[in-house]
């Protein structure tokens, strides 16, 4: 999470630079010089984010961009924010009977700042945040792979499930106080042929109390394939790196599972 917040801060630098330029200067030709400088910084920052996203696409086959449903929702939010500011200033100007030319002179910079802010928020959501989230998710995948390497499957039990993560996605201990734990279970088929698997997974805390039971499948798993245990709802609404098996109030210390499997032969 620290890398995610750092990248978001880095991605906000062009916006802050441009905001100070707007506050300091009145003439638009000077503003456009600062806008050019901010755009140069923007290209460097987002170029770095693009390289990071490409790296995780190459190494872990993670999609380059967030899921379209998430992007569309964020577009609605930022456009709605800009429209709201535009409508408020327009209504106030109509009430005060402000001439259009004077209205543009008063609010022109505001619209420029709001447009830049909305665009920057959207770009952070599309490029910056996923880069940090993919970093965290890749560490989870690596952790799961280490556990799979230590597993001892048999002919009668060719499927292994491991608890890859049980964590709070928050920045400080104060914010984490009332935050739930995001759990991710990974399942791997060690058989040399594809299997149709149906599984029931119990999540237990340190006191060995069952906090939740998750039913998975039936789902087809290729030979040697490892897949995350997530619901169809998570697959539909969330990007790959932001999908979780379930959410519990307490940390999951370990899991217990049972399953049925059927070969495709």
C-alpha positions in Angstrom: 0.0 0.0 0.0 2.9 2.4 0.7 4.0 2.2 -2.9 0.5 2.9 -4.1 0.2 6.1 -1.9 3.7 7.2 -3.0 2.8 6.8 -6.7 -0.5 8.7 -6.2 1.6 11.5 -4.5 4.0 11.5 -7.4 1.1 11.6 -9.9 -0.3 14.7 -8.2 2.8 16.7 -8.6 1.8 18.2 -12.0 -1.6 19.2 -10.7 0.0 21.0 -7.7 2.5 22.8 -9.9 -0.3 24.0 -12.2 -2.5 25.1 -9.3 0.3 27.3 -7.9 0.9 28.7 -11.3 -2.8 29.7 -11.6 -2.8 31.3 -8.2 0.4 33.3 -8.9 -0.2 34.5 -12.5 -3.0 36.3 -14.2 -2.0 36.3 -17.9 -2.9 33.2 -19.8 0.2 33.2 -22.0 2.3 32.8 -18.8 -0.1 30.1 -17.5 0.4 28.1 -20.7 4.2 28.2 -20.2 3.6 26.7 -16.7 1.1 24.3 -18.3 3.8 23.1 -20.7 6.3 22.6 -17.8 3.6 20.6 -15.8 2.8 18.5 -18.9 6.5 17.6 -19.2 6.6 16.5 -15.5 3.3 14.7 -16.2 4.8 12.7 -19.1 7.8 11.6 -17.0 5.6 10.5 -14.0 3.1 8.7 -16.2 5.8 7.3 -18.3 7.2 5.6 -15.2 3.8 4.3 -14.3 3.3 2.9 -17.9 6.6 1.0 -17.6 5.6 -0.5 -14.3 2.2 -1.5 -15.7 3.9 -3.1 -18.7 6.3 -5.0 -16.5 3.5 -6.6 -14.5 1.6 -7.4 -17.7 4.8 -9.1 -19.0 5.8 -11.0 -15.8 2.4 -11.8 -14.3 0.0 -11.4 -17.2 -2.0 -8.8 -15.3 -4.2 -6.6 -17.5 -2.6 -3.3 -18.5 -5.7 -1.2 -17.6 -8.3 -1.5 -14.9 -11.6 -3.1 -15.7 -13.8 -1.0 -18.0 -16.7 -0.9 -15.4 -14.4 0.7 -12.9 -13.0 3.3 -15.4 -16.6 4.1 -16.5 -17.7 4.7 -12.9 -14.7 7.0 -12.3 -15.4 8.9 -15.5 -18.9 9.5 -14.3 -17.6 10.8 -11.0 -15.1 13.3 -12.4 -17.4 14.5 -15.1 -20.1 14.9 -12.6 -17.8 16.9 -10.4 -16.9 19.3 -13.2 -20.5 19.7 -14.3 -21.6 20.4 -10.7 -19.0 23.2 -10.4 -20.1 24.6 -13.8 -23.8 24.5 -12.9 -23.2 26.2 -9.5 -21.2 29.0 -11.0 -23.7 29.4 -13.8 -26.7 29.6 -11.5 -25.0 32.2 -9.3 -24.1 34.2 -12.3 -27.7 34.1 -13.6 -29.0 35.2 -10.3 -26.5 38.1 -10.2 -27.1 38.8 -13.9 -23.4 38.7 -14.7 -22.5 39.2 -18.4 -21.0 36.2 -20.1 -17.7 37.9 -20.9 -17.3 38.9 -17.2 -18.4 35.5 -16.1 -15.7 33.8 -18.2 -13.1 36.3 -16.9 -14.1 35.5 -13.3 -14.4 31.7 -13.6 -12.1 30.9 -16.5 -9.2 29.9 -14.2 -11.6 27.9 -12.0 -12.8 25.8 -14.9 -9.2 25.3 -16.1 -8.1 24.1 -12.7 -11.2 21.9 -12.3 -10.7 20.4 -15.7 -7.0 19.7 -15.0 -8.0 18.3 -11.6 -10.6 16.0 -13.0 -8.3 14.8 -15.7 -5.5 14.2 -13.3 -7.8 12.2 -10.9 -8.9 10.0 -13.9 -5.3 9.4 -15.0 -4.2 8.5 -11.4 -7.1 6.0 -11.3 -6.2 4.4 -14.6 -2.4 4.4 -14.5 -1.0 5.3 -11.1 -3.1 3.3 -8.6 -3.0 0.1 -10.6 0.8 0.2 -10.7 1.0 0.2 -6.9 -1.8 -2.3 -6.5 -0.2 -4.7 -9.0 3.0 -4.5 -7.0 1.1 -5.6 -3.8 -0.8 -8.3 -5.7 2.4 -9.7 -7.3 3.8 -10.2 -3.8 0.7 -12.1 -2.8 1.1 -14.3 -5.9 4.8 -14.9 -5.1 3.8 -15.9 -1.5 1.2 -18.3 -2.8 3.7 -19.9 -5.2 6.1 -20.5 -2.3 3.4 -22.3 -0.4 2.5 -24.4 -3.4 6.2 -25.4 -3.7 6.0 -26.7 -0.1 2.7 -28.6 -0.7 2.6 -32.4 -0.9 -0.3 -33.3 -3.2 -1.3 -37.0 -3.8 -3.2 -38.9 -6.4 -6.3 -38.8 -4.1 -5.8 -35.1 -3.2 -4.4 -33.4 -6.3 -5.8 -30.0 -5.4 -4.2 -27.7 -2.9 -5.6 -24.4 -1.4 -3.4 -21.9 0.4 -4.2 -18.7 2.2 -2.2 -16.2 0.1 -3.3 -13.0 2.0 -5.3 -11.8 5.0 -4.6 -8.1 5.3 -6.0 -4.7 6.0 -5.6 -2.3 3.1 -5.2 1.0 5.0 -2.4 3.4 5.5 -2.2 3.9 9.3 -3.0 2.0 12.4 -5.7 4.5 13.2 -7.5 4.0 9.9 -7.1 0.2 10.3 -8.9 0.1 13.6 -12.3 -0.5 12.1 -11.2 -1.9 8.8 -12.0 -5.5 7.8 -9.5 -8.0 6.6 -9.2 -8.8 2.9 -8.6 -12.5 2.4 -7.4 -14.2 -0.8 -7.2 -18.0 -1.2 -5.3 -19.5 -4.2 -6.1 -23.0 -5.5 -3.7 -25.1 -7.7 -4.4 -28.3 -9.6 -1.3 -30.6 -9.4 -2.9 -33.2 -11.6 -1.6 -33.7 -15.2 -5.0 -33.1 -16.6 -7.8 -30.5 -16.1 -10.2 -31.0 -13.2 -13.7 -29.7 -12.4 -13.4 -28.6 -8.7 -16.0 -27.7 -6.2 -14.7 -26.5 -2.8 -15.9 -25.3 0.6 -13.4 -23.2 2.6 -13.6 -22.2 6.3 -11.8 -19.2 7.6 -10.6 -19.4 11.2 -9.0 -16.8 13.5 -6.2 -17.4 16.0 -8.7 -18.9 18.5 -9.6 -21.4 15.8 -13.1 -20.0 15.6 -14.8 -20.2 12.2 -15.5 -16.7 10.9 -16.8 -17.5 7.5 -17.4 -20.3 5.1 -16.9 -19.7 1.3 -18.2 -22.0 -1.4 -16.3 -22.1 -4.6 -17.2 -23.6 -7.9 -17.7 -25.9 -9.6 -14.9 -24.4 -11.7 -12.6 -25.9 -14.3 -8.9 -25.7 -13.5 -6.3 -26.6 -16.1 -3.4 -29.0 -15.4 -0.8 -27.3 -13.2 -2.9 -24.1 -13.1 -3.3 -21.9 -10.0 -6.3 -19.7 -9.7 -7.6 -17.2 -7.1 -10.8 -18.2 -5.2 -13.2 -15.3 -5.9 -16.9 -15.0 -6.5 -18.5 -14.2 -9.8 -19.5 -10.8 -8.4 -15.8 -9.9 -7.7 -14.8 -11.0 -11.2 -17.6 -8.9 -12.7 -17.0 -5.6 -10.8 -13.3 -5.6 -9.9 -9.9 -5.6 -11.7 -7.8 -8.7 -11.2 -5.5 -7.1 -8.6 -8.4 -6.0 -6.5 -10.3 -9.2 -6.2 -10.6 -11.0 -2.8 -12.1 -14.3 -1.7 -14.0 -12.7 1.2 -13.8 -10.1 4.0 -13.6 -10.9 7.7 -13.6 -8.7 10.9 -10.6 -10.5 12.3 -7.3 -11.7 10.8 -7.6 -15.2 9.2 -4.9 -17.3 10.9 -5.5 -20.4 8.7 -8.1 -22.1 6.5 -9.6 -25.5 6.4 -11.1 -26.9 3.2 -12.8 -29.9 1.6 -13.5 -30.4 -2.1 -14.8 -32.7 -4.8 -13.1 -33.1 -8.1 -13.8 -34.7 -11.4 -11.3 -35.2 -14.3 -12.1 -34.1 -17.8 -11.3 -37.5 -19.3 
